[in-house]
């Protein structure tokens, strides 16, 4: 099982590096794993969305997009609050398994780095 996780990490990193070399999606970005070293900074974090959850019964109705490692061992999370969902459609399905970058302030919630995405422009994918 750890071989699959390692392969996913290598693939996501290789994809980010390839795109950065082309001046596209991941230029001037940091990996999901490195985000923990940048708490309190505005940055662009890139990785693959490997697990998602829309918590429509929780306060604030958050959507969680976890990069590179799935819940409950997530290493980075994109949080989209319910009042911002109309701008982003159904992010839990729209971004599943996609290579994405998210820009914003890196915060820590219970030890996991995260960025709250309020606008669609904060999240980019490698797809045209």
DSSP file (Angstrom, degrees, kcal/mol; ACC not computed):
  #  RESIDUE AA STRUCTURE BP1 BP2  ACC     N-H-->O    O-->H-N    N-H-->O    O-->H-N    TCO  KAPPA ALPHA  PHI   PSI    X-CA   Y-CA   Z-CA
    1    1 A X     >        0   0    0      0, 0.0     4,-1.7     0, 0.0     3,-0.4   0.000 360.0 360.0 360.0 -36.8    0.0    0.0    0.0
    2    2 A X  H  >  +     0   0    0      1,-0.2     4,-2.5     2,-0.2     5,-0.2   0.792 360.0  61.9 -67.9 -25.0    2.9    2.4    0.7
    3    3 A X  H  > S+     0   0    0      2,-0.2     4,-2.5     1,-0.2    -1,-0.2   0.887 103.0  49.7 -64.7 -38.1    4.2    1.8   -2.8
    4    4 A X  H  > S+     0   0    0     -3,-0.4     4,-2.4     2,-0.2    -2,-0.2   0.918 111.4  48.3 -66.6 -43.9    0.9    3.2   -4.2
    5    5 A X  H  X S+     0   0    0     -4,-1.7     4,-2.3     2,-0.2    -2,-0.2   0.918 112.6  48.6 -62.2 -43.3    1.2    6.3   -2.0
    6    6 A X  H  X S+     0   0    0     -4,-2.5     4,-2.6     1,-0.2    -2,-0.2   0.918 111.0  50.4 -63.1 -43.2    4.8    6.8   -3.0
    7    7 A X  H  X S+     0   0    0     -4,-2.5     4,-2.6     1,-0.2    -1,-0.2   0.896 109.9  50.9 -62.3 -40.0    3.9    6.4   -6.7
    8    8 A X  H  X S+     0   0    0     -4,-2.4     4,-2.7     2,-0.2    -1,-0.2   0.922 111.3  48.0 -62.5 -44.0    1.1    9.0   -6.3
    9    9 A X  H  X S+     0   0    0     -4,-2.3     4,-2.6     2,-0.2     5,-0.2   0.929 112.9  47.7 -62.8 -45.6    3.5   11.5   -4.7
   10   10 A X  H  X S+     0   0    0     -4,-2.6     4,-2.7     1,-0.2    -2,-0.2   0.914 112.9  49.2 -62.5 -43.1    6.1   11.0   -7.3
   11   11 A X  H  X S+     0   0    0     -4,-2.6     4,-2.6     2,-0.2    -2,-0.2   0.935 112.6  46.8 -62.4 -46.8    3.6   11.3  -10.1
   12   12 A X  H  X S+     0   0    0     -4,-2.7     4,-2.4     1,-0.2    -2,-0.2   0.911 114.5  46.9 -63.3 -42.5    2.1   14.5   -8.6
   13   13 A X  H  X S+     0   0    0     -4,-2.6     4,-2.7    -5,-0.2    -1,-0.2   0.919 112.5  49.6 -65.5 -43.0    5.5   16.0   -8.1
   14   14 A X  H  X S+     0   0    0     -4,-2.7     4,-2.6    -5,-0.2    -2,-0.2   0.906 111.2  49.8 -62.1 -41.6    6.7   15.1  -11.6
   15   15 A X  H  X S+     0   0    0     -4,-2.6     4,-2.5     2,-0.2     5,-0.2   0.928 111.6  48.3 -63.1 -44.9    3.5   16.6  -13.0
   16   16 A X  H  X S+     0   0    0     -4,-2.4     4,-2.6     1,-0.2    10,-0.3   0.924 112.7  48.2 -61.5 -44.4    4.1   19.8  -11.1
   17   17 A X  H  X S+     0   0    0     -4,-2.7     4,-2.1     2,-0.2    -1,-0.2   0.904 111.3  50.6 -64.3 -40.6    7.7   20.0  -12.1
   18   18 A X  H  X S+     0   0    0     -4,-2.6     4,-1.1     1,-0.2    -2,-0.2   0.934 113.1  45.4 -61.5 -46.6    6.8   19.4  -15.8
   19   19 A X  H  <>S+     0   0    0     -4,-2.5     5,-2.8     1,-0.2     3,-0.3   0.875 110.5  53.8 -66.6 -37.0    4.2   22.2  -15.7
   20   20 A X  H ><5S+     0   0    0     -4,-2.6     3,-1.5     1,-0.2    -1,-0.2   0.893 105.0  54.6 -63.7 -38.3    6.5   24.6  -13.9
   21   21 A X  H 3<5S+     0   0    0     -4,-2.1    -1,-0.2     1,-0.3    -2,-0.2   0.789 107.5  50.8 -65.0 -26.6    9.1   24.0  -16.6
   22   22 A X  T 3<5S-     0   0    0     -4,-1.1    -1,-0.3    -3,-0.3    -2,-0.2   0.389 116.8-116.2 -90.1   3.0    6.4   25.0  -19.2
   23   23 A X  T < 5S+     0   0    0     -3,-1.5    -3,-0.2    -4,-0.2    -2,-0.1   0.754  80.0 111.2  71.0  24.1    5.6   28.1  -17.2
   24   24 A X  S > <S-     0   0    0     -5,-2.8     3,-1.6    -6,-0.1    -1,-0.1   0.301  74.4 -13.5-104.7-131.4    2.1   26.9  -16.5
   25   25 A X  T 3  S+     0   0    0      1,-0.3    -5,-0.1   100,-0.1    -9,-0.1   0.764 129.1  34.6 -47.0 -50.2    0.2   25.7  -13.5
   26   26 A X  T >  S+     0   0    0    -10,-0.3     3,-1.1   -11,-0.2    -1,-0.3   0.213  76.4 137.5-103.2  16.5    2.8   25.1  -10.9
   27   27 A X  T <  S+     0   0    0     -3,-1.6     3,-0.1     1,-0.3    -6,-0.0  -0.379  80.9   5.0 -61.3 138.1    5.3   27.8  -11.6
   28   28 A X  T 3  S+     0   0    0      1,-0.2    16,-0.4    -8,-0.0    -1,-0.3   0.878 107.4 127.9  55.3  42.7    6.6   29.5   -8.4
   29   29 A X    <   -     0   0    0     -3,-1.1     2,-0.3    14,-0.1    16,-0.2  -0.721  52.0-132.9-122.3 172.3    4.6   27.0   -6.2
   30   30 A X  E     -a   45   0A   0     14,-2.7    16,-2.6    -2,-0.2     2,-0.1  -0.885  28.3-105.8-122.3 157.9    5.3   24.7   -3.3
   31   31 A X  E  >  -a   46   0A   0     -2,-0.3     4,-1.0    14,-0.2     3,-0.2  -0.346  29.2-112.0 -77.7 161.8    4.2   21.1   -2.9
   32   32 A X  T >4 S+     0   0    0     14,-1.1     3,-0.6     1,-0.2     4,-0.4   0.889 119.7  53.2 -58.7 -39.6    1.4   20.0   -0.5
   33   33 A X  G >4 S+     0   0    0      1,-0.2     3,-0.6     2,-0.1    -1,-0.2   0.837 108.6  49.1 -66.4 -33.0    4.1   18.3    1.7
   34   34 A X  G >4 S+     0   0    0      1,-0.2     3,-2.0    -3,-0.2    -1,-0.2   0.623  86.6  87.9 -82.0 -13.0    6.1   21.5    1.9
   35   35 A X  G X< S+     0   0    0     -4,-1.0     3,-2.4    -3,-0.6    -1,-0.2   0.806  74.7  68.9 -58.1 -31.2    3.1   23.7    2.8
   36   36 A X  G X  S+     0   0    0     -3,-0.6     3,-0.5    -4,-0.4    -1,-0.3   0.738  96.0  55.8 -60.9 -21.2    3.6   22.9    6.6
   37   37 A X  G <  S+     0   0    0     -3,-2.0    -1,-0.3     1,-0.2    -2,-0.2   0.365 104.9  53.9 -90.3   4.8    6.8   25.0    6.4
   38   38 A X  G X   +     0   0    0     -3,-2.4     3,-1.9    -4,-0.1    68,-0.3   0.040  68.2 153.1-129.1  25.3    4.9   28.0    5.0
   39   39 A X  T <  S+     0   0    0     -3,-0.5    68,-0.2     1,-0.3     3,-0.1  -0.338  72.3  23.8 -57.9 134.0    2.2   28.6    7.6
   40   40 A X  T 3  S+     0   0    0     66,-3.5     2,-0.3     1,-0.3    -1,-0.3   0.452 101.8 111.8  88.8   1.2    1.2   32.3    7.6
   41   41 A X  S <  S-     0   0    0     -3,-1.9    65,-2.8    65,-0.3     2,-0.6  -0.795  70.3-123.4-107.2 149.4    2.4   32.9    4.1
   42   42 A X  E     + B   0 105A   0     -2,-0.3     2,-0.3    63,-0.2    63,-0.2  -0.817  56.2 141.5 -83.2 126.5    0.5   33.7    0.9
   43   43 A X  E     - B   0 104A   0     61,-2.5    61,-2.2    -2,-0.6     2,-0.5  -0.939  54.2-108.4-156.0 172.6    1.6   31.0   -1.5
   44   44 A X  E     - B   0 103A   0    -16,-0.4   -14,-2.7    -2,-0.3     2,-0.4  -0.978  32.4-165.3-113.3 123.7    0.5   28.6   -4.3
   45   45 A X  E     -aB  30 102A   0     57,-2.8    57,-2.5    -2,-0.5     2,-0.3  -0.925   4.8-164.7-113.5 132.0    0.3   25.0   -3.3
   46   46 A X  E     +aB  31 101A   0    -16,-2.6   -14,-1.1    -2,-0.4     2,-0.3  -0.888  25.9 112.6-120.7 148.6    0.1   22.2   -5.9
   47   47 A X  E     - B   0 100A   0     53,-2.3    53,-3.1    -2,-0.3     2,-0.4  -0.969  60.5 -70.5 177.2-173.8   -0.8   18.5   -5.7
   48   48 A X  E     - B   0  99A   0     -2,-0.3    20,-3.0    51,-0.2     2,-0.8  -0.868  40.1-123.2-103.9 133.8   -3.3   15.9   -6.7
   49   49 A X  E     +D   67   0B   0     49,-2.6    48,-2.1    -2,-0.4    18,-0.2  -0.651  40.1 165.2 -74.5 111.3   -6.8   15.9   -5.2
   50   50 A X  E     +     0   0B   0     16,-2.5     2,-0.3    -2,-0.8    -1,-0.2   0.565  61.3  19.5-109.7 -13.1   -7.0   12.3   -3.7
   51   51 A X  E     -D   66   0B   0     15,-1.1    15,-3.0    18,-0.2     2,-0.3  -0.975  62.5-176.1-154.5 148.6  -10.0   12.6   -1.4
   52   52 A X  E     -D   65   0B   0     -2,-0.3     2,-0.3    13,-0.2    13,-0.2  -0.944   3.3-176.2-139.2 158.3  -12.9   15.0   -1.1
   53   53 A X  E     -D   64   0B   0     11,-1.9    11,-3.1    -2,-0.3     2,-0.7  -0.885  14.7-157.3-159.1 128.5  -15.8   15.5    1.3
   54   54 A X  E     -D   63   0B   0     -2,-0.3     2,-1.2     9,-0.2     9,-0.2  -0.935  12.1-161.8-103.2 114.0  -18.8   17.8    1.3
   55   55 A X    >   +     0   0    0      7,-3.1     3,-1.4    -2,-0.7     7,-0.3  -0.612  20.6 165.8 -98.1  74.2  -20.0   18.1    4.8
   56   56 A X  T 3  S+     0   0    0     -2,-1.2    -1,-0.2     1,-0.3     4,-0.1   0.590  73.6  51.8 -70.5 -10.6  -23.5   19.5    4.2
   57   57 A X  T 3  S+     0   0    0     -3,-0.1    -1,-0.3     2,-0.1     2,-0.2   0.480  93.4  90.9-102.2  -3.9  -24.7   18.7    7.7
   58   58 A X  S X  S-     0   0    0     -3,-1.4     3,-2.1     4,-0.1     2,-0.1  -0.531  93.8 -84.9 -88.1 157.7  -21.8   20.5    9.5
   59   59 A X  T 3  S+     0   0    0      1,-0.3     3,-0.4    -2,-0.2    -1,-0.1  -0.406 119.1  14.3 -58.7 128.9  -21.8   24.1   10.6
   60   60 A X  T 3  S-     0   0    0      1,-0.2    22,-2.8    -2,-0.1    23,-0.3   0.316 104.9-114.7  85.7  -8.8  -20.7   26.2    7.6
   61   61 A X    <   -     0   0    0     -3,-2.1    -1,-0.2    20,-0.2    -5,-0.2   0.902  46.8-164.7  44.3  59.0  -21.2   23.3    5.2
   62   62 A X        -     0   0    0     -3,-0.4    -7,-3.1    -7,-0.3     2,-0.4  -0.347  17.1-148.9 -75.5 152.9  -17.5   23.0    4.3
   63   63 A X  E     -DE  54  80B   0     17,-2.4    17,-2.4    -9,-0.2     2,-0.5  -0.978  14.3-155.2-113.9 133.8  -16.1   21.0    1.3
   64   64 A X  E     -DE  53  79B   0    -11,-3.1   -11,-1.9    -2,-0.4     2,-0.5  -0.944  11.4-173.1-114.8 128.3  -12.7   19.5    1.9
   65   65 A X  E     -DE  52  78B   0     13,-2.4    13,-3.0    -2,-0.5     2,-0.5  -0.972  14.6-157.3-117.8 113.0  -10.3   18.7   -1.0
   66   66 A X  E     -DE  51  77B   0    -15,-3.0   -16,-2.5    -2,-0.5   -15,-1.1  -0.792   6.8-143.6 -98.5 130.1   -7.2   16.8    0.3
   67   67 A X  E     -D   49   0B   0      9,-2.3     2,-1.8    -2,-0.5     8,-0.7  -0.769  66.6 -20.4 -98.2 135.2   -4.0   16.9   -1.8
   68   68 A X  S    S+     0   0    0    -20,-3.0     2,-0.4    -2,-0.4    -1,-0.1  -0.044 128.2  51.9  68.1 -32.3   -1.6   14.0   -2.2
   69   69 A X  S    S-     0   0    0     -2,-1.8     6,-0.4     7,-0.2     7,-0.3  -0.998  83.1-127.9-133.5 131.5   -2.7   12.0    0.9
   70   70 A X    >   -     0   0    0     -2,-0.4     3,-1.8   -20,-0.2     2,-0.1  -0.324  45.0 -56.5 -76.3 159.1   -6.3   11.1    1.7
   71   71 A X  T 3  S+     0   0    0      1,-0.3    -1,-0.1     2,-0.2   -19,-0.1  -0.463 118.8  33.1 -59.3 136.9   -8.2   11.8    4.9
   72   72 A X  T 3  S+     0   0    0     -2,-0.1    -1,-0.3    -3,-0.1    -2,-0.0  -0.949 130.0  38.2 -98.0   9.5   -7.5   10.9    7.7
   73   73 A X  S <  S+     0   0    0     -3,-1.8    -2,-0.2     2,-0.0    -3,-0.1  -0.045  82.7 155.8-108.2  31.4   -3.8   11.2    7.0
   74   74 A X        -     0   0    0      1,-0.1    -4,-0.1    -6,-0.0     3,-0.1  -0.213  30.2-166.9 -59.8 145.9   -4.1   14.3    4.8
   75   75 A X  S    S+     0   0    0     -8,-0.7    38,-0.6    -6,-0.4     2,-0.3   0.559  75.1  14.0-109.5 -14.7   -1.1   16.6    4.5
   76   76 A X  E     - f   0 113B   0     -9,-0.4    -9,-2.3    -7,-0.3     2,-0.4  -0.942  66.6-163.0-160.0 139.8   -2.8   19.6    2.9
   77   77 A X  E     -Ef  66 114B   0     36,-1.9    38,-1.7    -2,-0.3     2,-0.5  -0.984  14.1-150.0-131.0 136.8   -6.5   20.6    2.5
   78   78 A X  E     -Ef  65 115B   0    -13,-3.0   -13,-2.4    -2,-0.4     2,-0.5  -0.920  24.5-157.1 -95.7 126.2   -8.3   23.1    0.4
   79   79 A X  E     -Ef  64 116B   0     36,-2.4    38,-2.7    -2,-0.5     2,-0.5  -0.913  12.7-175.1-109.9 130.4  -11.4   24.3    2.3
   80   80 A X  E     -E   63   0B   0    -17,-2.4   -17,-2.4    -2,-0.5    38,-0.1  -0.976  19.5-140.6-124.0 115.7  -14.4   25.7    0.5
   81   81 A X    >>  -     0   0    0     -2,-0.5     3,-2.2    36,-0.3     4,-0.7  -0.410  23.7-110.8 -76.8 153.5  -17.2   27.0    2.8
   82   82 A X  G >4 S+     0   0    0    -22,-2.8     3,-0.8     1,-0.3     4,-0.5   0.808 115.4  58.6 -53.3 -38.1  -20.8   26.5    1.9
   83   83 A X  G 34 S+     0   0    0    -23,-0.3    -1,-0.3     1,-0.2     4,-0.1   0.666 108.9  46.9 -70.9 -13.3  -21.5   30.1    1.1
   84   84 A X  G X> S+     0   0    0     -3,-2.2     3,-1.1     1,-0.1     4,-0.7   0.528  87.1  90.2-100.0  -9.2  -18.8   30.0   -1.5
   85   85 A X  H XX S+     0   0    0     -3,-0.8     3,-1.3    -4,-0.7     4,-1.1   0.862  76.1  63.7 -57.1 -40.0  -19.9   26.7   -3.2
   86   86 A X  H 34 S+     0   0    0     -4,-0.5     3,-0.3     1,-0.3    -1,-0.2   0.841 102.7  50.9 -56.6 -30.7  -22.3   28.4   -5.7
   87   87 A X  H <4 S+     0   0    0     -3,-1.1    -1,-0.3     1,-0.2    -2,-0.2   0.751 118.0  38.2 -73.7 -23.9  -19.2   30.1   -7.2
   88   88 A X  H << S-     0   0    0     -3,-1.3     2,-0.3    -4,-0.7    -2,-0.2   0.328  93.8-145.8-112.7   5.1  -17.4   26.7   -7.5
   89   89 A X     <  -     0   0    0     -4,-1.1     2,-0.6    -3,-0.3    -1,-0.3  -0.499  69.8 -18.9  70.6-127.7  -20.2   24.3   -8.5
   90   90 A X    >>  +     0   0    0     -2,-0.3     4,-2.8     1,-0.1     3,-1.7  -0.753  69.0 177.1-114.5  80.1  -19.6   20.9   -6.9
   91   91 A X  H 3> S+     0   0    0     -2,-0.6     4,-2.0     1,-0.3     5,-0.3   0.790  72.4  67.6 -59.9 -29.2  -15.9   21.0   -6.1
   92   92 A X  H 34 S+     0   0    0      1,-0.2    -1,-0.3     2,-0.2     4,-0.1   0.787 117.6  24.5 -64.0 -25.6  -15.9   17.6   -4.5
   93   93 A X  H <4 S+     0   0    0     -3,-1.7    -2,-0.2     2,-0.1    -1,-0.2   0.740 117.5  60.8-104.0 -32.8  -16.6   16.0   -7.9
   94   94 A X  H  < S+     0   0    0     -4,-2.8    -3,-0.2     1,-0.2    -2,-0.2   0.835 117.1  30.5 -63.9 -32.9  -15.2   18.7  -10.2
   95   95 A X  S >< S+     0   0    0     -4,-2.0     3,-2.3    -5,-0.2   -46,-0.4   0.515  83.3 131.4-106.6  -6.5  -11.6   18.4   -8.7
   96   96 A X  T 3  S-     0   0    0     -5,-0.3   -46,-0.1     1,-0.3     3,-0.1  -0.249  86.0  -1.5 -53.5 128.8  -11.5   14.7   -7.7
   97   97 A X  T 3  S+     0   0    0    -48,-2.1     2,-0.3     1,-0.2    -1,-0.3   0.546 104.3 128.9  67.1  12.8   -8.2   13.1   -9.0
   98   98 A X    <   -     0   0    0     -3,-2.3   -49,-2.6   -49,-0.1     2,-0.6  -0.700  65.3-118.3 -97.1 149.9   -7.1   16.3  -10.7
   99   99 A X  E     +B   48   0A   0     -2,-0.3    27,-1.3   -51,-0.2     2,-0.3  -0.766  49.2 172.3 -80.4 123.7   -3.8   18.0  -10.4
  100  100 A X  E     -BC  47 125A   0    -53,-3.1   -53,-2.3    -2,-0.6     2,-0.4  -0.882  30.6-151.6-132.7 161.3   -4.5   21.4   -8.9
  101  101 A X  E     -BC  46 124A   0     23,-2.3    23,-2.7    -2,-0.3     2,-0.4  -0.990  13.9-164.9-128.3 141.9   -2.9   24.5   -7.5
  102  102 A X  E     -BC  45 123A   0    -57,-2.5   -57,-2.8    -2,-0.4     2,-0.4  -0.988   4.5-155.3-128.1 136.9   -4.5   26.7   -4.9
  103  103 A X  E     +B   44   0A   0     19,-1.9     2,-0.3    -2,-0.4   -59,-0.2  -0.898  42.4  75.4-114.9 141.2   -3.4   30.2   -4.0
  104  104 A X  E    S-B   43   0A   0    -61,-2.2   -61,-2.5    -2,-0.4     2,-0.4  -0.958  81.6 -28.8 155.7-169.0   -4.0   32.0   -0.8
  105  105 A X  E     -B   42   0A   0     -2,-0.3     2,-0.6   -63,-0.2    11,-0.5  -0.634  56.0-134.1 -78.6 125.4   -2.9   32.3    2.9
  106  106 A X        +     0   0    0    -65,-2.8   -66,-3.5    -2,-0.4   -65,-0.3  -0.726  32.6 175.9 -83.1 121.6   -1.7   29.0    4.3
  107  107 A X  E     -G  114   0B   0      7,-3.1     7,-2.6    -2,-0.6     2,-0.4  -0.682  25.8-125.0-115.4 170.7   -3.2   28.4    7.7
  108  108 A X  E     -G  113   0B   0      5,-0.2     2,-0.5    -2,-0.2     5,-0.2  -0.985  19.7-174.9-120.5 131.2   -3.0   25.5   10.1
  109  109 A X  E >  S-G  112   0B   0      3,-2.6     3,-1.7    -2,-0.4    -2,-0.0  -0.957  78.9 -24.1-125.9 112.7   -6.1   23.6   11.4
  110  110 A X  T 3  S-     0   0    0     -2,-0.5    -1,-0.1     1,-0.3     3,-0.1   0.863 128.6 -49.5  52.8  39.5   -5.3   21.0   14.0
  111  111 A X  T 3  S+     0   0    0      1,-0.2     2,-0.5   -75,-0.0    -1,-0.3   0.383 116.5 110.6  86.7  -3.7   -1.8   20.6   12.6
  112  112 A X  E <   - G   0 109B   0     -3,-1.7    -3,-2.6   -36,-0.0    -1,-0.2  -0.909  67.1-126.5-107.1 126.6   -2.8   20.3    9.0
  113  113 A X  E     +fG  76 108B   0    -38,-0.6   -36,-1.9    -2,-0.5     2,-0.3  -0.398  38.2 168.6 -68.1 146.5   -2.0   23.1    6.6
  114  114 A X  E     -fG  77 107B   0     -7,-2.6    -7,-3.1   -38,-0.2     2,-0.4  -0.988  29.8-146.9-153.3 158.5   -4.9   24.5    4.5
  115  115 A X  E     -f   78   0B   0    -38,-1.7   -36,-2.4    -2,-0.3     2,-0.6  -1.000  20.8-136.1-126.1 133.3   -6.0   27.3    2.3
  116  116 A X  E     -f   79   0B   0    -11,-0.5     2,-0.6    -2,-0.4   -11,-0.2  -0.801  18.3-152.8 -87.3 121.3   -9.5   28.5    2.2
  117  117 A X        +     0   0    0    -38,-2.7   -36,-0.3    -2,-0.6   -33,-0.1  -0.859  27.2 161.8 -98.3 119.3  -10.7   29.0   -1.4
  118  118 A X        +     0   0    0     -2,-0.6     2,-0.3     1,-0.2    -1,-0.1   0.620  63.9  44.6-107.7 -20.4  -13.4   31.7   -1.7
  119  119 A X  S >  S-     0   0    0      1,-0.1     3,-1.8   -31,-0.0     4,-0.4  -0.953  77.3-125.5-128.9 145.4  -13.1   32.4   -5.4
  120  120 A X  G >  S+     0   0    0     -2,-0.3     3,-1.6     1,-0.3    -1,-0.1   0.824 107.3  66.9 -57.1 -32.1  -12.8   30.1   -8.5
  121  121 A X  G 3  S+     0   0    0      1,-0.3    -1,-0.3   -19,-0.0   -18,-0.0   0.675  87.8  68.6 -65.5 -16.3   -9.6   31.9   -9.6
  122  122 A X  G <  S+     0   0    0     -3,-1.8   -19,-1.9     1,-0.1     2,-0.5   0.744  96.7  58.5 -73.2 -22.2   -7.8   30.6   -6.5
  123  123 A X  E <   +C  102   0A   0     -3,-1.6     2,-0.3    -4,-0.4   -21,-0.2  -0.935  65.5 177.1-115.4 124.7   -7.9   27.0   -7.8
  124  124 A X  E     -C  101   0A   0    -23,-2.7   -23,-2.3    -2,-0.5     2,-0.3  -0.923  10.0-158.0-122.6 151.5   -6.4   26.1  -11.2
  125  125 A X  E     -C  100   0A   0     -2,-0.3   -25,-0.2     2,-0.3  -100,-0.1  -0.777  30.7-116.3-120.6 168.1   -6.1   22.7  -12.9
  126  126 A X  S    S+     0   0    0    -27,-1.3     2,-0.2    -2,-0.3   -26,-0.1   0.584  88.4  97.2 -79.5  -9.0   -3.8   21.3  -15.5
  127  127 A X              0   0    0    -28,-0.3    -2,-0.3     1,-0.1   -29,-0.0  -0.548 360.0 360.0 -81.6 146.0   -6.8   20.9  -17.8
  128  128 A X              0   0    0     -2,-0.2    -1,-0.1     0, 0.0    -2,-0.0   0.435 360.0 360.0 -85.1 360.0   -7.5   23.5  -20.4
